[in-house]
Amino acid sequence: MKVLVTGATGFLGKYIINELTEYGYNVVAFGRNEEIGKNLEKNKKVIFFKGDFTDNEKLSEAIKNVSGIIHAGGLSTVWGKWQDFYNANVKSTENILKLCREYSIKKLVFISSPSIYAGDKNQLNVKEEDAPNENNLNFYIKSKIEAEKKIREYNDIPSVILRPRGLFGIEDTSVIPRLLHLNKTKGIPIFGKGEQYIDVTCVENVALAVRLALENENAIGQVYNITNDEPMMFKDVLELFFRKTGIKGKYVKRNYFLAKFLVSIIEKIYLIAGIDKEPPFTKYTLYLMRYSQTLCIEKAKKELGYKPKMTVVEGVKKYVEHNRRN
Ligand SMILES: NC(=O)c1ccc[n+]([C@@H]2O[C@H](COP(=O)([O-])OP(=O)(O)OC[C@H]3O[C@@H](n4cnc5c(N)ncnc54)[C@H](OP(=O)(O)O)[C@@H]3O)[C@@H](O)[C@H]2O)c1
């Protein structure tokens, strides 16, 4: 089977390609970064296709001759213009859905995000059906909700939605670099005792879930939370990472209500002044650090046969050893 992977040049995309080609799939790797794309072709089962997925003609060319699509590409950050999020996350999804119809694609797997659950409260064991219909905490979240709505609207397309939480691994572009940067500069803010429970996920486990969603006929029309199924306290996750790297964790105790007040003013100023650069802190990152959020993955375990193949400790160890060597 030949599968198109969007976001192939990104963090998750490369792991999806490894997982799929290991299991005999041929991959059309879609992305804009030619250098990374050419590198992907060292794997003989991969053909790189350079393109922007808001460009329908390019996408249409790439989709010819594939029978499955993994839409893992997108604009994945906490700040930016609505139009950019709309184009990269909503319009691209609709373009792909239309082409799925035109080319009778057998399965589309869409990578959404559990950030759509985020809010000003603790949330334990969140189930897929707990997702709100609207959440305007930031444009990224809004765009993922809109993209999911598009998937449901095109209900003749055999599609599956995955919501993987807090990805980390080698070449991570988001979670670990952000924490390291904070640790090096202002310190990592701790609200309360840092005893909030969170879920993180080894990127290898997400790639596994993607393959299972692609292969499982019963997954059509379904949504699945994906985590490592190892909820941990925020501070324990940090300590585990810092212990293995030998870095000393720099924590700063913060008052939540004061932080919330300041962040809402900062966000307003950035919005009114049209500043594209990400503010030093956003409401979303504040909620992420202040509240517990764990996801129930019983549905993925039961229906997809998903069982994480790497533990958090193994994932951290692999990351640290790789960074030590390079
Ligand atoms: N990282 C997480 O913790 C996390 C958690 C939940 C969900 N997700 C979701 O998982 C997916 C992958 O995330 P990631 O961490 O791998 O992100 P990433 O490293 O930032 O990669 C994003 C990918 O999307 C591609 N892309 C963006 N706009 C494009 C466009 N207009 N045309 C073609 N390609 C475009 C990029 O291509 P180029 O680099 O070639 O431009 C890149 O390959 C995203 O949908 C994200 O929302 C991530």
The ligand as an SDF file (V2000), in Angstrom:
LIG
                    3D

 48 52  0  0  0  0  0  0  0  0999 V2000
    4.2340   18.1760   18.9480 N   0  0  0  0  0  0  0  0  0  0  0  0
    3.2020   17.9480   19.7700 C   0  0  0  0  0  0  0  0  0  0  0  0
    3.3580   17.8730   21.0000 O   0  0  0  0  0  0  0  0  0  0  0  0
    1.8260   17.7360   19.2020 C   0  0  0  0  0  0  0  0  0  0  0  0
    0.7730   17.3990   20.0890 C   0  0  0  0  0  0  0  0  0  0  0  0
   -0.4880   17.1630   19.5660 C   0  0  0  0  0  0  0  0  0  0  0  0
   -0.7130   17.2690   18.2090 C   0  0  0  0  0  0  0  0  0  0  0  0
    0.3080   17.6220   17.3640 N   0  0  0  0  0  0  0  0  0  0  0  0
    0.0150   17.7140   15.9230 C   0  0  0  0  0  0  0  0  0  0  0  0
    0.8350   16.7850   15.2620 O   0  0  0  0  0  0  0  0  0  0  0  0
    1.1560   17.2620   13.9500 C   0  0  0  0  0  0  0  0  0  0  0  0
    2.6600   17.2410   13.7520 C   0  0  0  0  0  0  0  0  0  0  0  0
    3.2700   18.0770   14.7260 O   0  0  0  0  0  0  0  0  0  0  0  0
    4.8480   18.2650   14.7890 P   0  0  0  0  0  0  0  0  0  0  0  0
    5.1940   18.4330   16.2210 O   0  0  0  0  0  0  0  0  0  0  0  0
    5.4960   17.2050   13.9830 O   0  0  0  0  0  0  0  0  0  0  0  0
    5.0010   19.6750   14.0560 O   0  0  0  0  0  0  0  0  0  0  0  0
    6.2480   20.2870   13.2460 P   0  0  0  0  0  0  0  0  0  0  0  0
    7.5260   19.6200   13.6270 O   0  0  0  0  0  0  0  0  0  0  0  0
    6.1170   21.7440   13.4060 O   0  0  0  0  0  0  0  0  0  0  0  0
    5.9390   19.9030   11.7320 O   0  0  0  0  0  0  0  0  0  0  0  0
    4.9340   20.5240   10.9880 C   0  0  0  0  0  0  0  0  0  0  0  0
    4.9630   19.9710    9.5830 C   0  0  0  0  0  0  0  0  0  0  0  0
    3.8880   20.5470    8.8180 O   0  0  0  0  0  0  0  0  0  0  0  0
    4.3920   20.9680    7.5710 C   0  0  0  0  0  0  0  0  0  0  0  0
    3.6300   22.1080    7.0560 N   0  0  0  0  0  0  0  0  0  0  0  0
    3.1730   23.1750    7.7460 C   0  0  0  0  0  0  0  0  0  0  0  0
    2.5270   24.0040    6.9110 N   0  0  0  0  0  0  0  0  0  0  0  0
    2.5950   23.4450    5.6710 C   0  0  0  0  0  0  0  0  0  0  0  0
    2.0960   23.8260    4.3880 C   0  0  0  0  0  0  0  0  0  0  0  0
    1.4030   24.9530    4.2110 N   0  0  0  0  0  0  0  0  0  0  0  0
    2.3420   23.0110    3.3420 N   0  0  0  0  0  0  0  0  0  0  0  0
    3.0560   21.8630    3.5000 C   0  0  0  0  0  0  0  0  0  0  0  0
    3.5430   21.4500    4.6910 N   0  0  0  0  0  0  0  0  0  0  0  0
    3.3100   22.2370    5.7530 C   0  0  0  0  0  0  0  0  0  0  0  0
    5.8430   21.3470    7.8360 C   0  0  0  0  0  0  0  0  0  0  0  0
    6.5390   21.2800    6.6130 O   0  0  0  0  0  0  0  0  0  0  0  0
    7.9220   22.0820    6.3010 P   0  0  0  0  0  0  0  0  0  0  0  0
    8.7270   22.0160    7.5850 O   0  0  0  0  0  0  0  0  0  0  0  0
    8.5430   21.2760    5.1960 O   0  0  0  0  0  0  0  0  0  0  0  0
    7.5590   23.4460    5.9410 O   0  0  0  0  0  0  0  0  0  0  0  0
    6.2530   20.2440    8.8150 C   0  0  0  0  0  0  0  0  0  0  0  0
    6.5970   19.0800    8.1100 O   0  0  0  0  0  0  0  0  0  0  0  0
    0.5560   18.6640   13.8520 C   0  0  0  0  0  0  0  0  0  0  0  0
   -0.6830   18.5900   13.1950 O   0  0  0  0  0  0  0  0  0  0  0  0
    0.3470   19.0670   15.3010 C   0  0  0  0  0  0  0  0  0  0  0  0
   -0.6940   19.9770   15.4330 O   0  0  0  0  0  0  0  0  0  0  0  0
    1.5780   17.8520   17.8380 C   0  0  0  0  0  0  0  0  0  0  0  0
  1  2  1  0
  2  3  2  0
  2  4  1  0
  4  5  1  0
  4 48  2  0
  5  6  2  0
  6  7  1  0
  7  8  2  0
  8  9  1  0
  8 48  1  0
  9 10  1  0
  9 46  1  0
 10 11  1  0
 11 12  1  0
 11 44  1  0
 12 13  1  0
 13 14  1  0
 14 15  2  0
 14 16  1  0
 14 17  1  0
 17 18  1  0
 18 19  2  0
 18 20  1  0
 18 21  1  0
 21 22  1  0
 22 23  1  0
 23 24  1  0
 23 42  1  0
 24 25  1  0
 25 26  1  0
 25 36  1  0
 26 27  1  0
 26 35  1  0
 27 28  2  0
 28 29  1  0
 29 30  1  0
 29 35  2  0
 30 31  1  0
 30 32  2  0
 32 33  1  0
 33 34  2  0
 34 35  1  0
 36 37  1  0
 36 42  1  0
 37 38  1  0
 38 39  2  0
 38 40  1  0
 38 41  1  0
 42 43  1  0
 44 45  1  0
 44 46  1  0
 46 47  1  0
M  CHG  2   8   1  16  -1
M  END
$$$$
